[in-house]
Amino acid sequence: MAETTSAAPVAPAVTVDAAATAAASAANLPTTRAERAEWLEALADALEADRAALVALAAEETHLSEARLDGEVTRTAAQLRFFAGVAREGGYLEATIDSPDPALIPPRPDLRRMLRPVGPVAVYTSSNFPFAFSVLGNDTASALAAGSPVIVKAHPGHPRLSRRTAELALGVLPRGWFALVEGMEAGMALVQHPAVRASGFTGSERGGRALFDLAASRPDPIPFYGELGSINPVIVTRAAARERATDIGTGLVGSFTRDAGQYCTKPGLVFAPSGEGVDDAVSAALGSAPASRQLTDGMSAAYAEALELFGADDDATVLLGRDEPGASVPAVVLTDAAAFLAEPETFLQERFGPVTVLVSYRDQDLPAVLAALQPSLTATIHRGSGEDVTALAAAVAPIAGRLLFDGWPTGVAIGWAQHHGGSWPATTASIHTSVGATAIRRWLTPIAYQDAPQDVLPPELRDGNPLGIPRRES
């Protein structure tokens, strides 16, 4: 495996100033949506062509299985091609034309509005998805589709993979449209560089908040789109528990232990009705759940510390699964609604790793429990057959970016209707998503033309709609 990757070309990181200066120059050169779509498709092809070496290198650096990483390469290529389609379709531009109307008060001139690229974008990559949310991940794909050059800050958890993936990007994209920088100092300098016009981040609340504050404190503040912490609550109704407690318990264990519990959508807090057997089903399934190595030693240490803290809590019982040397043992923390409501902050913190908190509730406890929840990327309701959960959904929806029914949140499909976001602390900007077609909106800014001559207008706004894009006209 080492021989496969050691001879691979790698892209050296450049200085922040050199990268940002080149990106600013590239942003000033006009490109078409068709050209950018072709770039994205070529990137997908290059990624898949180097699949074997990339997967082997990623497995060395992250401890994730080669099967899991191979699937992630497929997803990443699909994301690149998806945004190629978004760019070609053109509806994301929100092109709008209002014809002149002198009878209005005040009179309306010829107005034409659309979205345009914001300029160079800084992308901070994640540890847990070394392809799909990394160098050529969703943020990079959506920014390139929008027409914004990208400067990627490599994650320290997989530096060699980042460099090799960057080499692929540099072999496809024109000069200035992509660069890789490394190191904490470079990361801080990047978000403050005057040429950078927006930034995207996937990682911890602590790290994201530090960069968010730097972006906001600039002489010219820029948007910082950070995906941070999320607890992803699950509510199991009494009817659901009576019908399928075993299936729910088994499904929960499979979800929160997936890839060592390192998904941002991991169900970290579950409310199940007392006396209906969900806790017993979870305990039974836990015995066969595999122990796994986490991405870094630091993450493993933090996970062990979290289990110690829960173990010292008199109101919680920690159930442990199989233990293996060098791996993080899967765990379930059992408590009840009274303990949760007494100290909700103890149970509302995101814990990275294969652990979830299972809260036993009585029906009269549920309103207070729901009121204590914080915003998350997802929320899930498990209901009984034919059960009306309209009121429950209305209570939970305000804290969720995505509301699921009778399933598990680990897994974020790529599509036009997808939303992967939420209010703080899930993300820094709840109206935007980092997955799905509208992720492109983060890297765009509007412009309106008033009484502009046709040759000044972008083709997307000219009379007759020469490019045939979706647009609103009145």
N, C-alpha and C positions, 0 to 999 in steps of 0.2 A: 504494500500500500504506500509506504513512504517513497519507494522508487517511482511510483506512478506520479506522485505530486511534486517531488523535489526538482525535477527538470522542467517544470512548467514555467512559462514566462509570467512575471508578476509586474504589476503597474506600480512604480514608486509613487509614494505620496508627494504632492507638491506643496509649496507654501500657500497659506490662505490668500495672501495678497495676489500671488501669481494666478491662482485659480479664479479668484473673484474678478480680477481685471480682465482675464481672457473671457470669462462668462459674460461680463458686461459688454464686451466688444461683440461677442456672438449674438447677444440679445438684440443688438441694433441692426443685424442683418435680417432682411425679410425671409421668411420661410412659409411654405404653404402647408395646409393641413394634410394634403396627400403626401408631401415629402416626409413629414414627421411620422405619418402612419407607416411609411416604408421603413423608416429607421426602427420603429418599434418592432415591426415584424422581423427585421434583420437581427435585432437583438435577441428575440425569442429563438430564432434559428441558431444563432451562435451559442446560446445557453444550452440548448438541447444537443448540439453537436459536441459539446465538451462535457456532457452529463456525467460520464463515468469518472473522470478525473475530479470534477467538482464535488461529486457526492463522496468520493473517497477522502478528499481533503476535509470536507465539512464534518465527516464522521470522526476524523482524528481530532478536530478542534472542539467539537461540541458534545461528544458522547451520545448524540442522537443516532438512531439506527439508520443503516443505509436504505432500508425500505421506506422509512418515514421521509428521509431526505430526498430520495428519488421522486416520491410523490410531490414533495414541495417544489422540486424543479419543474415538474409538469404544471403545477399551479402557477408558478412564477411566469412561465412562458405563456400560459393562458391569460394572465393579467396583462402582459405586454400586448398580446394580440387583441385583447378586449379593448384596451385604450386606443389601439390603432383604429378599431371600428368606431369608437366614440369620436375620435378626431375626424374621420371621414364623414360621419353622419352630420356633424355640424350643429345639432340642436343645442349643444352645451353653450353656444355663443349667445343664446337668448336674443337673437336678432329681432328688433322691433322697429317698425316704421309707422309714424303718425303723419298723415298727409296734412298740408296746410288747410286751415279753416279760419278765414278772416271774421266769421260771424261769432266766434267764441270771444268771451271776455276773460282775460286778455286774448287777443288774436293768437292763434297757434301757427307758428312757422312750420316748415318742413323739418321734422325731427327724426333722426335715425340713431338707434342705440344698439350697442353690442358689447360683448366682453372681449378684452384683449389680454395678452400675456402680461403678468406683473413684472417680469424681469428675473434675474438670477435667483435661484432657490437653494437654500441649505437643507439637506436631508440628514437626519440623525438616525442611524439604523438600530434595529433591535437585536437582542441576543437570542431570543427564543425562536425566531424564524430567520435563519441565516441566508435564505434566498428570498422568500416572499415579502419580507419587510426589511430588506437589507439593500445592498448596492444597486440591484436592478429590481427592487421591490415596488410595491404599490405607489409609494410617494414619488419615486423616480419616474415610473411609467406615466403617472397622471400629469406630472410636471412637464415632461417632454411632450406629451400629447397637447398640452396647453400652449406650448411654444416657449417655455421657460427653461433656460439652461440650468443644469443641476451640479451642485458641489456636494459630494457625499462625505460625511464624517464617519469613518469606519468604526465598527464596534470592536473594543479590545478583546472580546471573547473569541473572535475568529478572524484575526488579522490577515493570515495568509490566504484564506478563502476570499476575503474582501479584495485583496490585491489582484488575485487571479481573475475574479469577476470583473474588476475594473479594467483589466487588460482587454477583456472581450468588448467592453463598452467603448474603449478608446479605439478599437479596431473598426468600429461601425460608425460612430458619431463624428460629425465634423468638428474641427478644432474649436475649443472653447465651450462646447456643449456639455462636457462632462469632465469632472476632476474628482480625485480622491484625496482627502486629508486625514491625518491620524493624530491622536493624542488629545489629552484633556485641554491643554492650552490652545491648540488649534480649534477645538470645538467651541471654546468660549470666544476666541477671536472671530470665528466665522459668523456667528450670529450678530456680531457688532460691526462687521465690515460694511462700509457705506454702499458698496455695490450690491449687497444681498438685500432682496426686497421682500422675502417671506421665508419661513422655515417650518419644517415638519419634523416631529419627534415621536418615537415610540420607545417607552421605557418607564422608569420608576417615577413616582410622584416627586421625590426629592430632586432627582436630576432634571426632570422636566421643569419644575418650578424655578430652579436656578437659571436655566436658559431663558425661560419665559420672562423672568425679571430683567435679564440682560437685554432682551429684545425690546421690552417696554421702556427701559431707561436710556435708550439711545437718543441722541439729539433729534433723530427722525424715527420714532418707534415703528416697528414692523409687525405684521401678524405672526404669531407663533402658534402653530397648530400641533398641540401635544396630546398624544394618547397616553394616559398615565395609569392610575390605579383603578381597579374595578373588582367588586366583590361578587357581582352577578347572582343576586338572590333567587332562590327557587321556593315556591309555595306549593305544597301538596295539600289538596283539599281532603277532607275526611272521606268523601265519596270515592276519590281516586285511590286513597290508601286501602280502603276496604276491597276494592276491585282488583288491584294489582300491586300490592305492597312489595312482593318479591321482585317483579320486573322493575319497579321504581328503584329499589335498593341496589339491584345489580347494575342498572343503567347509571345510577349516580356514581358508583365506585369506578365504573369504566370511564366515566367522563372526567372526574377530578384527578384520576391517576394517569391519564393519558399523557405520554411523553414527560413523565415525572412531574405532572401538575404545573407545567410551565406555560400554560396558555393564558392570555389576557381575558379570555372568556370562560375560564374555569369556574364552575359553580362552587363558590367558596362559603356560602351561607344558605342553609336549607331549613325550611320550616315544615315540620311534619306533625300531624295530629297525634296526640298522645294515645297510647293503648291500641294502635292499629297495626303494629308490627313492622313499620318501616325501619325503625332502628335495628330490629333483629335481622331484617333482610340485609341491611348495610353491613352489619357485623359479620354475617355469614359470607357475604361476597368479598369482604376485606381480606379474608384468609387466603384467597387465591390471587389477590392483586400483586403484581410484580413490584419489587423494589427497583429503583432506577438511579443512575448517576445523574446529577444535575449539571447544568452547563458550565459552572465554574465552582471552584472551591469556596469562594465567598458566598455564593448562593446556598451551597450545602451547609455552611456554618450558620447562616441566617435561618435556615429552615430548622436546624437542630435547636437553635436558641428559641425559636417560636414554640416548638413542642415542649421545651422545658418550661416556658412561661405558662402554657396551658396546663401542664402537669402540676404546676404549683397552685393552680386556682382551685379552691375548695368546692366551687360550684360547677366544675367541669370534670368529666371523665374522658381520658384519652385512650382510645382503642388503637392498637398497632397491628399492622399486617406483617407480612414476612420480612425478616431482616436479612440483609446480605452485606458482606464486607464491602466498604467503599461506596455504598448506595444509600439513598434516602428512603427510609421505611415509610410506606403509606400509612396514613392515620386519619381517624375520625374523632372529632371532639364533640362529646355529647353534653348538652346542657338543656335548660328549660327556659320558657319565656320569662319567668320571674328574674332569673339570673341575667338573661340577655337585657332586659329592660333596666335592671339595676346598674349595669355597666356596659352599655351598648358599644362604647368605643373599643372595648377589649375584643369584641367579636366582629367589628366592622372594618378592621384593618385588612388589607390584602396580604395574604401570606403566600409567597411564591413557593411552590412545591406541592407534593401529593398529599394535601390535607384539606379537609372541609369541616365546617362546623354544622352540626345537626341539632336544631333547636326543637324540642318537643313543646307543642302548644295546646291549650284548651281553646275551644271556639271563642270564648269571651275575651281571650288574649289577643286575638288576631288584629283588631283595629289599632291597638297601641303598638303592636309589633310593626305593622306596616308604616305607621307614622314615624317610626324611628329610623327607617331605612334611608340611606344616602344614594345619590344618583350613581348609576352603573351603566356599563355598556349594554348589558342585557338584564332582563328579568324573565322568569319562566313560571308558568302556572301548569300544574298537573291536575286535571279535572276528571270527574267521573263521566261515564257514558251519558250523554244527554244533559249533563249538569249545566245550569245557567250560571256562568261566572262573569256576567256583565259587570256587576258591581265591583267584584274583585279586580277585574281587569282595569276598570276606571280608577281604582285606588292605586294600582301598581304602575300604570302607564306613565305617570308624570316623572318617575325616577329612572325610566329605561330609555335607552336609544333603540333597542330592539326588544319586542315583547313576543316570547315564544309560548307555544301551547303543546303540552304532552311530548316534549322532546328535551334535548340537552344543548346548551349554547356553544359547546366546543365545536367549532366549524362555522366559518363565515363564507357563505357562497358569494361568488362574483356575479354581479348583475346590476341592471339599471335601477332596481328598486331597493337595493341593499343600503342599510345605514349602519355604520360602525362608529358610534360616537355617543355622547351624552354630556350632561352638565358636570361641572367640577365635583369630585376629582377624577371622573372618568376621562374627560378631555378638557382642554382649555377653551374650546369654542364649540358649544353644543349644537350649533346649527349646521356644522360641517361634518363630513364623514371621511374616513381614511380608506374605506373599501367601497366599491361601487362606482358607477359612472359619475356621480356628482362629487366625487373626491377631486375632480379636476377644477371645481369651482374655487378651491383654495388658492390656486395659482393664477387667477384671473382678476382683472379690475375693469370696471365699466368706462366707456366713453360714449358721449352723445355728440352727433354732428348736427348742426343747425344750418339749413339752407346751403349745404355744401355742394360744390360742383361734382358731377359724376366721376370725373377722373381723380378726385381727391378721396372719394369714398373707397373703403375696402370692397372687394368684389362681393362679399356676403351681404352688403347693404345697397348695392346698385339696383337700379330699376330693372324689372324683369326677372330678378332673382337668377342671375346667370349660372350660379353654382348649384341651384336647386336644393338649398338647405331648408330645414323647417324654420319658419319665421312668422311673426305676427304682424299683420298690416291692417291699418284702419284709415 
